[in-house]
């Protein structure tokens, strides 16, 4: 009887961030192109693990997710997970745009906040995302995880694990940026699981 909640949790995780994430394109593929003005944030983030969060500014804004995201970024950086791009995209609705400064007040300069122009396609719709979703991309811009509520609540650990896994393992296989960065990451950052053994094997192959 008590096995059912665990089974449902596992199924929910697969739906939100499993082998075929429904938002932002299939897992291990690049997302559809989206812009903020003339800027293409995903193109500029190439070479970095990228974390994209969909938050919405409201009159009753819950600042907890914002603060936890800032804290998580700092925690991971202190542990050596650097050169990660963190982005927040506000909702395109009129109220969210008016209240955009509320989001800006809670985020640090290390987390880039984007305000969507009204005359451009809605990024949330392009990514097929919802409020409080997280998208994790590898260094080549390929989607590794799309995490939805309730699993996107940072305190549960799913977002942190997705970032660590994307940073430390080649989830989607080889590509130019992964090859250039991956061996260096394994050698210099012992927080990556099995870093020494994996790095030594790759160095021998060279």
C-alpha positions as CSV (number, residue, x, y, z in Angstrom):
1,X,0.0,0.0,0.0
2,X,2.7,2.5,1.0
3,X,4.7,1.7,-2.2
4,X,2.2,3.7,-4.3
5,X,3.3,7.2,-3.3
6,X,6.9,6.3,-4.2
7,X,5.8,4.9,-7.5
8,X,3.7,8.0,-8.3
9,X,6.6,10.2,-7.4
10,X,8.9,8.4,-9.8
11,X,6.3,8.6,-12.6
12,X,5.9,12.3,-11.9
13,X,9.6,12.9,-12.2
14,X,9.7,11.0,-15.5
15,X,6.9,13.2,-16.8
16,X,8.5,16.4,-15.7
17,X,12.2,15.7,-16.4
18,X,12.5,12.3,-17.8
19,X,13.9,10.7,-20.9
20,X,11.5,12.8,-23.1
21,X,10.9,16.2,-21.6
22,X,7.7,17.6,-23.1
23,X,8.7,21.3,-22.8
24,X,11.4,23.0,-24.7
25,X,11.9,20.1,-27.1
26,X,12.9,16.4,-26.6
27,X,15.7,15.7,-24.2
28,X,19.2,16.1,-25.6
29,X,18.0,18.4,-28.4
30,X,18.5,22.1,-28.6
31,X,15.4,24.2,-27.9
32,X,13.5,26.3,-30.4
33,X,15.1,29.7,-31.0
34,X,13.8,32.4,-28.8
35,X,14.8,36.1,-28.4
36,X,14.5,38.9,-25.9
37,X,14.6,42.0,-28.2
38,X,17.6,41.3,-30.4
39,X,19.4,39.1,-27.9
40,X,19.5,35.3,-28.2
41,X,20.4,34.3,-24.6
42,X,20.9,30.6,-25.4
43,X,23.3,31.4,-28.1
44,X,25.3,33.7,-25.8
45,X,25.4,30.9,-23.2
46,X,26.9,28.3,-25.4
47,X,29.9,26.7,-23.6
48,X,28.2,26.9,-20.2
49,X,25.7,24.8,-18.4
50,X,22.5,26.9,-18.4
51,X,19.7,27.1,-16.0
52,X,16.4,28.8,-17.2
53,X,13.6,29.4,-14.7
54,X,10.1,30.7,-15.5
55,X,8.9,33.0,-12.7
56,X,6.0,35.3,-12.8
57,X,5.8,38.7,-11.1
58,X,2.5,39.1,-9.2
59,X,1.0,41.4,-6.5
60,X,1.2,38.4,-4.1
61,X,4.7,37.4,-5.3
62,X,6.1,34.5,-3.4
63,X,9.8,35.4,-3.0
64,X,10.8,32.0,-1.6
65,X,11.7,30.4,-5.1
66,X,13.7,33.5,-6.0
67,X,15.7,33.5,-2.8
68,X,16.3,29.8,-3.0
69,X,17.5,30.1,-6.5
70,X,20.0,32.8,-5.5
71,X,21.1,30.7,-2.5
72,X,21.5,27.6,-4.7
73,X,23.6,29.4,-7.2
74,X,25.9,30.7,-4.4
75,X,26.1,27.2,-2.8
76,X,27.1,25.5,-6.0
77,X,29.6,28.2,-6.8
78,X,31.2,27.9,-3.4
79,X,31.6,24.2,-4.1
80,X,33.3,24.8,-7.4
81,X,30.5,24.6,-9.9
82,X,31.3,27.8,-11.7
83,X,30.8,29.1,-15.2
84,X,27.0,28.3,-15.0
85,X,24.5,30.7,-16.6
86,X,21.4,31.4,-14.6
87,X,18.4,33.0,-16.2
88,X,14.9,34.0,-15.1
89,X,12.2,34.8,-17.7
90,X,9.3,36.8,-16.4
91,X,5.7,36.1,-17.7
92,X,4.7,38.1,-20.8
93,X,1.3,39.1,-19.3
94,X,0.6,42.8,-18.8
95,X,0.5,42.6,-15.0
96,X,3.7,40.6,-14.8
97,X,5.4,43.2,-17.0
98,X,4.2,46.1,-14.8
99,X,5.5,44.3,-11.7
100,X,8.8,43.2,-13.3
101,X,10.8,45.3,-10.8
102,X,9.6,43.1,-8.0
103,X,11.6,40.2,-9.5
104,X,14.6,42.4,-10.0
105,X,14.7,43.4,-6.4
106,X,15.1,39.8,-5.2
107,X,17.6,38.6,-7.7
108,X,21.4,39.3,-7.7
109,X,23.5,40.4,-10.6
110,X,24.6,36.8,-11.1
111,X,21.1,35.8,-12.2
112,X,20.0,37.4,-15.5
113,X,16.4,38.5,-15.5
114,X,14.6,38.9,-18.8
115,X,11.5,41.0,-19.5
116,X,9.7,39.9,-22.5
117,X,8.7,42.4,-25.2
118,X,5.0,42.4,-25.9
119,X,5.5,42.3,-29.7
120,X,7.6,39.1,-29.7
121,X,6.6,35.5,-29.4
122,X,6.1,34.3,-25.8
123,X,9.1,32.4,-24.6
124,X,7.1,30.4,-22.2
125,X,4.9,29.1,-25.0
126,X,7.9,28.4,-27.2
127,X,9.4,26.3,-24.5
128,X,6.0,24.8,-23.6
129,X,6.7,25.8,-20.0
130,X,4.6,26.8,-17.0
131,X,5.2,29.0,-13.9
132,X,8.1,27.9,-11.8
133,X,9.4,25.4,-14.4
134,X,13.2,24.9,-14.7
135,X,15.0,24.0,-17.8
136,X,18.6,22.7,-17.6
137,X,20.8,22.7,-20.7
138,X,24.3,21.3,-21.2
139,X,27.3,23.2,-22.6
140,X,26.1,22.7,-26.1
141,X,22.6,24.0,-25.5
142,X,20.9,20.6,-25.3
143,X,18.1,20.1,-22.9
144,X,19.0,17.6,-20.1
145,X,16.0,18.2,-17.8
146,X,12.7,20.0,-17.8
147,X,11.5,20.1,-14.2
148,X,7.9,21.1,-13.3
149,X,6.0,21.6,-10.1
150,X,6.0,20.2,-7.5
151,X,9.5,18.8,-8.3
152,X,10.9,22.3,-9.3
153,X,10.7,23.4,-5.6
154,X,14.4,23.9,-5.0
155,X,14.4,22.6,-1.5
156,X,13.4,19.2,-2.7
157,X,16.8,18.7,-4.4
158,X,15.7,17.8,-7.9
159,X,16.9,21.1,-9.5
160,X,20.2,20.9,-7.7
161,X,20.8,17.3,-8.8
162,X,19.9,18.1,-12.4
163,X,22.4,20.9,-12.4
164,X,25.1,18.7,-10.9
165,X,24.4,15.8,-13.2
166,X,24.5,18.1,-16.2
167,X,27.7,19.8,-15.0
168,X,29.6,16.6,-14.1
169,X,28.4,14.1,-16.7
170,X,27.9,14.0,-20.5
171,X,24.2,13.2,-20.3
172,X,23.7,13.9,-24.0
173,X,27.1,12.6,-25.2
174,X,29.9,14.4,-27.0
175,X,29.9,17.7,-28.6
176,X,32.5,20.4,-29.2
177,X,32.0,22.3,-26.0
178,X,31.6,19.2,-23.8
179,X,34.9,17.7,-25.2
180,X,36.8,20.9,-24.5
181,X,35.5,21.4,-21.0
182,X,34.7,18.0,-19.7
183,X,38.1,16.5,-18.9
184,X,39.2,19.7,-17.2
185,X,36.1,19.6,-15.1
186,X,36.7,16.0,-14.0
187,X,40.3,16.6,-13.1
188,X,39.9,19.9,-11.2
189,X,36.6,19.4,-9.5
190,X,36.5,16.5,-7.0
191,X,32.8,17.1,-6.2
192,X,31.9,15.4,-9.4
193,X,31.1,11.7,-8.7
194,X,33.9,9.3,-9.8
195,X,35.9,12.3,-11.1
196,X,39.3,10.8,-10.6
197,X,38.6,7.4,-12.2
198,X,36.7,8.9,-15.1
199,X,39.3,11.5,-15.8
200,X,42.2,9.1,-15.7
201,X,40.5,6.8,-18.2
202,X,39.9,9.6,-20.6
203,X,43.5,10.9,-20.3
204,X,44.8,7.4,-21.0
205,X,42.7,7.2,-24.2
206,X,44.3,10.4,-25.3
